[in-house]
Amino acid sequence: MGVRVSMPIARRGPWAEGLTHKEKVMRLYRQTFKTLRDYDPDFHNWEAKCCIIEREFKKNKNVSLEQGQMLVELGKEKLFENRHWQPMVVPYLPGGTYFQRYTPMPIEWCDHGALPPPKYRFAG
């Protein structure tokens, strides 16, 4: 499967062109935590794994720019290889649990305080 086949729209944006090295590192850091959250819904396990990843990022904080760019590319490859097949989506984004759950009432029901047609009224 290709690198970008199953990547949801919300997760594709961070890898736009023309970013500085610092922005790439910050986005890789954040996307790593999001991807890790897809695999482990238990907060305490997720938090422990995040601490390990944070230590790894801090360990490589003072490397040269060339080494840092190489590490970012390796990190992106590892992130894409290990992405979840069905990632969690924020509830209000397309594909989320609340997206278009409550559609607006038809405009004809809103005119002049009229009641909805009888078949749509609650039997109360």
C-alpha positions in Angstrom: 0.0 0.0 0.0 1.3 3.4 -0.9 2.4 5.9 1.7 -0.5 8.3 1.4 -3.3 5.8 0.6 -5.0 5.5 3.9 -3.8 8.7 5.5 -6.8 10.8 6.5 -7.1 14.4 5.2 -6.5 15.7 8.7 -3.2 13.9 8.9 -1.8 14.9 5.5 -1.6 18.6 6.1 1.4 18.7 8.4 3.7 17.4 5.6 3.3 20.4 3.3 6.3 21.7 1.3 8.4 24.7 2.4 8.6 24.1 6.1 11.6 24.9 8.2 13.5 22.1 10.0 12.1 23.2 13.3 8.5 23.0 12.0 9.1 19.6 10.6 10.5 18.3 13.9 7.6 19.8 15.8 5.0 18.3 13.4 6.7 14.9 13.5 6.7 15.0 17.3 2.9 15.8 17.4 2.0 13.3 14.7 3.9 10.6 16.5 1.8 11.1 19.6 -1.4 11.2 17.6 -0.5 8.0 15.8 0.4 6.4 19.1 -3.0 7.4 20.5 -4.7 5.5 17.7 -3.1 2.3 18.9 -3.6 2.6 22.7 -6.8 4.2 24.0 -5.7 3.7 27.6 -4.4 7.1 28.7 -1.8 5.8 31.2 -0.2 3.4 28.8 -0.2 6.1 26.1 1.4 8.6 28.5 4.2 6.2 29.4 5.0 5.5 25.7 4.9 9.3 25.1 7.6 9.8 27.7 9.9 7.3 26.0 9.4 9.1 22.6 9.9 12.5 24.3 13.3 11.2 25.6 14.3 10.0 22.2 13.5 13.5 20.7 15.4 15.3 23.5 18.4 13.0 23.1 18.7 14.1 19.4 18.1 17.8 20.2 21.7 19.0 19.7 22.7 17.1 16.6 23.9 18.9 13.4 21.3 20.1 10.8 22.3 17.4 8.3 21.9 14.6 11.0 18.6 16.2 12.1 17.2 16.3 8.6 18.2 12.6 8.2 16.5 11.8 11.5 13.3 13.6 10.5 13.1 11.7 7.2 13.7 8.4 9.0 11.1 9.4 11.6 8.5 10.2 8.8 9.2 6.8 7.2 8.8 5.0 10.5 5.6 7.0 11.2 4.0 6.2 7.8 5.0 2.5 8.2 3.5 2.2 11.6 0.3 4.3 11.1 -2.9 2.7 12.2 -5.3 1.3 9.6 -8.3 3.1 11.1 -7.1 6.2 12.9 -9.2 8.1 15.4 -10.8 11.2 13.9 -11.8 14.3 15.8 -15.6 14.1 16.3 -16.5 17.2 14.3 -14.3 16.5 11.3 -15.5 14.5 8.3 -15.6 10.8 9.3 -15.8 11.7 13.0 -18.6 10.6 15.3 -20.5 13.8 15.4 -20.0 15.0 11.8 -23.4 16.0 10.3 -25.2 14.1 13.1 -27.9 16.8 13.5 -28.9 18.2 10.2 -30.7 21.5 10.2 -34.5 21.7 10.1 -36.0 22.3 6.6 -36.6 26.0 6.0 -40.3 25.5 5.2 -40.8 24.3 8.8 -39.4 27.6 10.1 -41.9 29.9 8.3 -44.3 31.9 10.4 -44.1 29.6 13.4 -45.8 26.7 11.6 -45.7 23.2 13.0 -43.9 20.4 11.1 -46.2 18.1 9.0 -48.2 15.7 11.1 -46.1 12.7 10.2 -43.0 14.4 11.8 -44.7 15.5 15.1 -44.0 13.7 18.3 -46.8 11.6 19.7 -46.8 13.0 23.1 
